[in-house]
Amino acid sequence: MGATALRDTLERDLLADRWGIGEKLPTERELGAHYGVARNTVRRALDALEQQGLIHRHVGRGTFRSMPAGSAPANDESLSPSDVVECRLILEPEMISLAVARATQADIARMAECLRGTDEAPDLARFEHWDAELHDAFALGTHNAAVIAMSRSLARVRERTDWGQLKARGNTVERRAILQEQHHAMVNAVRQRDRSSARQVMRDHILFVQGYMFSD
């Protein structure tokens, strides 16, 4: 089976909902073993499917099924990264303020665990993983199901290739240090039950991310 035939087979499987929207596909090695082809054949087939908009890939995280363009109202598969960051700027300062008021000691311990993960991350992929986990911990600290659902929907954009490329473009030692200083300040504000500081640091944090991801 060549790359074109494999692409056609995978396309049929995707359109038949073998994998749901946002679901992770098997690895290149697993697909190669299943269909009896070499990994470079799998890679070429996936390249074609990504160009068709049927999948998106993120280095270090895998391949995910995309929402076909025009098939449904805007969701986490079709929203642009810039739109998502603007929405986070509206949501997350008030989200962390609510977490300050409601977070339990177990919630704060989880935030501290995620903070250690970002401190010790050896590369961008691990840093992004723990960064996402930290923001999810802030959402969980609100104990508000609607807030958690909205936050997680926005966070799924991190799994996309375009988000990873934008973050990688701005990945410098100096910027990571600033991000970590802000992360520590946010967790400390939650510990101190300081809603005003938490809200302001989160706003500054997202504005900083927006600035380096989307500046020319």
C-alpha positions in Angstrom: 0.0 0.0 0.0 1.4 3.4 -1.0 0.9 6.8 0.7 -2.1 7.7 -1.6 -3.9 4.4 -0.9 -3.2 4.8 2.8 -4.5 8.4 2.8 -7.7 7.2 1.1 -8.2 4.5 3.7 -7.6 6.8 6.6 -9.8 9.4 5.1 -12.7 6.9 4.9 -12.0 5.8 8.5 -12.1 9.5 9.7 -15.2 10.3 7.8 -16.9 7.2 9.2 -16.1 8.4 12.7 -13.6 5.7 13.6 -12.0 8.5 15.6 -14.2 11.2 17.2 -13.6 14.9 16.8 -10.6 15.8 18.9 -9.7 12.1 19.5 -6.0 11.1 19.3 -5.1 8.8 16.5 -2.6 5.9 16.9 1.1 6.7 16.5 2.9 6.6 13.2 4.5 3.3 14.3 1.1 1.8 15.3 -0.5 2.9 12.0 2.4 1.5 10.1 2.1 -1.9 11.9 -1.7 -2.0 11.5 -1.7 -1.2 7.7 1.6 -3.0 6.9 3.5 0.1 5.6 6.7 2.0 6.5 6.6 5.0 8.8 7.6 7.4 5.9 4.5 6.1 4.0 2.4 6.9 7.1 4.0 10.3 7.4 3.2 11.2 3.8 -0.4 10.1 4.2 -0.8 12.1 7.4 0.7 15.2 5.7 -1.9 14.9 3.0 -4.7 14.5 5.5 -3.5 17.5 7.5 -3.5 19.6 4.3 -7.1 18.5 3.8 -7.9 19.7 7.4 -9.0 16.3 8.6 -6.3 16.0 11.2 -3.9 18.3 13.1 -0.6 17.3 14.7 1.4 18.6 17.6 5.0 17.7 18.1 5.4 15.5 21.2 1.7 15.1 21.7 0.4 13.3 18.6 -2.2 13.4 15.8 -5.8 14.4 16.5 -8.9 14.4 14.4 -10.1 17.9 13.4 -13.5 19.3 12.9 -14.1 19.6 9.1 -14.4 23.3 8.1 -18.0 24.5 7.9 -19.5 21.3 9.4 -20.5 22.9 12.7 -20.6 26.2 14.6 -17.2 27.4 15.9 -15.7 25.2 18.5 -12.2 24.4 19.9 -11.2 22.8 16.6 -12.0 25.8 14.4 -11.3 28.8 16.6 -8.0 30.7 15.9 -5.3 30.8 18.6 -5.6 34.6 18.7 -9.4 34.4 19.4 -8.8 31.8 22.1 -6.2 34.0 23.8 -8.6 37.0 23.7 -11.3 34.8 25.3 -8.8 33.6 28.0 -8.1 37.3 28.8 -11.8 37.7 29.5 -12.3 34.4 31.4 -9.2 33.6 33.4 -8.6 36.7 35.6 -12.1 36.3 37.0 -11.6 32.5 37.1 -8.5 32.7 39.3 -10.3 35.3 41.5 -13.1 32.8 42.1 -10.4 30.1 42.8 -8.9 32.4 45.5 -12.3 32.4 47.2 -13.1 28.7 46.9 -9.9 26.6 46.5 -9.3 24.0 49.1 -5.9 23.0 50.5 -6.0 20.0 48.1 -6.6 22.3 45.2 -3.6 24.5 46.3 -1.4 21.4 46.6 -2.3 20.5 43.0 -1.3 24.0 41.9 2.0 23.7 43.7 2.6 20.3 42.0 2.0 21.8 38.6 4.3 24.7 39.5 7.1 22.3 40.3 6.4 20.6 36.9 6.9 23.9 35.0 10.0 24.7 37.1 11.6 21.4 36.3 10.4 21.0 32.7 13.4 20.0 30.5 11.9 21.2 27.2 9.0 23.2 25.7 6.7 20.2 25.4 6.9 19.3 29.1 6.7 23.0 30.0 3.5 23.4 27.9 2.1 20.2 29.5 2.6 21.5 33.1 1.5 25.1 32.1 -1.8 23.7 30.8 -2.1 21.6 34.0 -1.6 24.6 36.2 -4.3 26.6 34.4 -6.6 23.6 34.7 -5.8 23.5 38.5 -6.9 27.1 38.7 -10.2 26.2 36.9 -10.7 23.2 39.2 -10.2 25.5 42.2 -13.3 27.4 41.3 -15.5 24.4 42.0 -17.8 25.7 39.2 -18.6 23.1 36.5 -19.4 25.7 33.8 -16.1 27.5 34.3 -14.1 24.2 34.3 -15.8 23.2 31.0 -15.2 26.5 29.3 -11.6 26.5 30.5 -10.9 23.0 29.2 -12.6 23.7 25.9 -10.2 26.7 25.4 -7.2 24.7 26.6 -7.7 22.0 23.9 -6.2 24.5 21.3 -2.8 23.7 22.9 -3.0 20.3 21.2 -3.0 21.9 17.8 0.0 22.3 15.5 -0.6 26.0 14.9 -0.6 26.8 18.7 2.7 24.8 19.2 4.4 26.7 16.3 3.4 30.0 17.8 4.6 29.1 21.3 7.8 27.7 19.9 8.5 30.9 18.0 8.5 32.9 21.3 10.3 30.2 23.4 13.3 31.9 24.9 15.0 31.5 28.3 14.1 35.1 29.2 10.4 34.7 28.4 10.2 31.3 30.2 11.7 33.1 33.3 9.0 35.8 33.1 6.3 33.2 32.7 7.5 31.3 35.7 7.7 34.4 37.8 4.1 35.1 36.9 3.1 31.4 37.6 4.7 31.6 41.1 2.9 35.0 41.8 -0.5 33.5 40.8 -0.1 30.5 43.0 1.1 32.7 45.9 -1.9 35.0 45.5 -4.2 32.0 45.8 -2.3 30.8 48.9 -2.6 34.3 50.4 -6.3 34.6 49.4 -5.5 37.8 47.6 -8.2 38.1 44.8 -7.0 41.5 43.5 -3.4 40.4 43.0 -4.4 37.1 41.5 -6.7 38.8 39.0 -4.0 41.3 38.0 -1.2 38.8 37.7 -3.3 36.5 35.5 -4.3 39.4 33.3 -0.6 40.5 33.0 0.3 36.9 32.2 -2.1 36.4 29.4 -1.3 39.9 27.9 2.4 38.8 28.0 1.6 35.6 26.2 -0.5 37.4 23.6 2.3 39.9 23.0 5.0 37.4 22.1 2.7 34.9 20.3 1.1 37.4 17.9 3.5 40.3 17.6 5.1 40.8 14.2 
